[in-house]
Amino acid sequence: MSDIPYSTIVVSGADAEHFLQGQLTSDLRELGKLRSQRSAWCNPKGRVICIMTVRREDDSLLLTLPMELAEHVVQRLTMFRLRAKVEFDTRPASADELGMEGDYDAWRLARLHAGIPEVFGAQSEQFTPHMLNLDQLGAVSLDKGCYTGQEIIARTHHRGSSKRRLHRFESFAPVSPGDKISEGKRNIGEVVNAIGCDILAVVPSDKAGELLSIGTTARIYLQLINMD
């Protein structure tokens, strides 16, 4: 199995669940029914800092997310802790904590085909949950009460104002996360995740089926693909 570049933040203490309930987009009360849940942590402007898998282990909550973001997330969560009785500890993630079976690379590709985005450092705080389809993936609660970024997220949902969404494409040559997607000479979107020629990208939904490309001098054209 390939190395897994993910970490697990162990959140413990008497106030751990109450604290995280006021930070994450999912409703942690649902963990009583679920083995794990997908969630996100957003900044006050409703932009996704990270996407994580949340699990309960005894009296602690486990947040599994890309390793390159873990230290930054702990530092920022600590700033919001104030007087809450919460402690953070970080360890390498296990395959079980990710819900992963088999090889890491195959797991990543299967998730991409299913339309499940990953947010690494370069994508952090660039997209709203709706742009990443997290509302459609069960990672956003609209009725649990206040959490960081909740007001903007709820307003976007109720107004139906998210015109840009995550779509899956195949390209005719490999591309990279962060590459800009163009319709003609106008940039209209961005690659979020890319594995070879398999892509998840945020573009206006009404343009997803149009002739889109990446690059200027040597254009790489994209084909819209249905999610698995």
N, C-alpha and C positions, 0 to 999 in steps of 0.2 A: 504494500500500500504506500502511496506517496505520502510525504510529510503533509500535515494538515496545518496551514497557516492561520489557524483560528485560536483564540483564547477564550477561557471561561472566567467571567468575573463572579466570584461568590459573594453575594450580598447577604449579610447576617445582622443580627441585632433585633431588639424588641420592636423597633419601628421600621424594619426593612420593607415589609409589604406595603404599609401605609405610605412610606416615602416613595417607593417606586410607582405606586398607583397614581401619584401626583406628577410623575415624570413621563411614563411610557404611554404609547398610544393605545395599547390593548388593555382589556379589563382583566386584571390578575385574579379576580374572583372566579373566572372561568377555568382556572387551573385545577379546581376541584373536580372538573369533569374531563379535562384533557390531560394527556401525558406531557404535552408541551404546547406552546403557542408561538406564533410569529408576532413580533412587535417592532416598534421603532422608537427612537428617542429623537425629538425635534428641538430646534432652538425656538426662542419666542416668536420668530417670524414664520413658524410652521414649516421650516426646511429640515429635511431628514439629516441628522448627524450620523446615525448608524441604524442598521437593521440587525435584529438579533433573534435568536431562539431562546425562549424563556422556559425554564423547568423549575419544579420545586424539588428540593432534596432536604428531607427532615425539616428543620426550622429555617433553612436558607433558601434563597432564590438564585438560580444560576442563569447568567446572561452570557450566551455564546455568540461571539462576533469576530470579525477579522482581527487578527493579531496586531496589525499595524495601527488600529484605532483604539485598542484596549486601554493603553496607558492614558491617552488623551481623554477618553470617556471617564475613566476613574477620576482623573484630576478635575474634570468639570462637574461630575456628580458630587464630588467632595465639596465643591464650592456652594452647592445648593443644600448641603446636609444641615447646616446651622446647628441647632441643638438636638436634632433627631439622633436616636440611638441606632446608628447604622455603621457597619464596618464593611470594607471592601478588601478582597484578596483575589489575586489573579493567578491562574494556572493554565498550562496548555490544555486545549480542548480535546476531548475524546470523540471518536466516531459516533458513539452512542449519543453524546450530547448534541450532535448535529443531526441525528437521525439518519446517519450515513451508513450504507451497506456497500462493501466492495471498495473499489479504487476511488480516490479523491477526484481525480480528473474526470472519471465517468460520472460521478455524482454531480459535479459542477455542470457538465454538459446536459445531463438530464434535467437539472433545475432550470437552466437557460431555456431548454426546449419547452418547459412547462410555464415559462414566463415569470419565473421567480428571480427578482433582481438581487444583486449583491452591491453593497455600497462600501467602497474602499476609500482611502484617504483623499484621492483626487475628486471623488464624487460627493464627499461629505459636505452637507449644507448647500447643495446645488439644486435639489429637487424637493417638491412637496410630496407627501404620501400619495396624493391622488395621481400625480404625474407618474409615480412608480407602481400604480395599480394596487397599492397596499390596502386600500379600502375594499378591493375585490378579492384580496387574498386573506381576509380575516384578521388583519393586523391593526385595524383601527376601530375603536369603540366610539360611538356617537352619543351614548347615553350614560356613561359611567361617572360623569362629572368632570371637574377641571383637571387639566394636566398641561404641561408646557406646550405651547403652540395650539392648544385645543380650540381657542376662539377662531383663529384663522382657518383651521382645518374644517371646523363645523360650518363656517360661513361658505367655504368653497363647496362643500358637499350640498348644502341646502340650496345654493344658488345654481348648482350644476355648472359652475364657471371654469372647470378644468378642461380646457380645450386640447391641451397637450397630454398625451398618454404614452405609456410604454407599449411598444409593438416589437414583434420579432421579425427579423429580416435575415436573408442570406445575401452575402456580397459575392462579387465575382473575383475578389482577391482579398487576402487577409487585411483587416483593419484593426484599430486600437481604441480602447475606451478613451473618451474625450474628443475623438474625431468629430468634426462638424459635418452635419448632413445638409445638403443643399437641394433646393428645387430651382433649377437654372443657376443663376448667379446669387441667389438669396439663401443665406443660412437659415434653416427653419428648425433644426433639431440637433441632437447630440447622441453619440454612442455611449451607453452606460456600461454594458458588459460586452465583451467580444472573446470568443474562443475560435481562432481560425477565421472561418467565413461565417460562423453563426453569431448573430448579433441580437442584443436587446437595445433599443434606442427609444428616446423620448422625442416624438414629433407630433405636430397637430394631427388629430385623428382624421380630419377631413382631407389630409394630404398623404396619409399612409399608403394609399394605393396608387399614388402618382409616380412619375419617373423621378426618382431621387438618387442622389449620388454623393460620393465623398471625394474630396480632392478637387484641384483646379486644372492643372495641366494634364494629368493623367487621371481621368475620372474613373472611380470605382462605382458601378451601378448596383442598386439594391433591389431585391425582390421580396415583397411582403409574404410572410409565411404564417399560417395559423399556429397558435399555441397548441402543444400536445395536450 
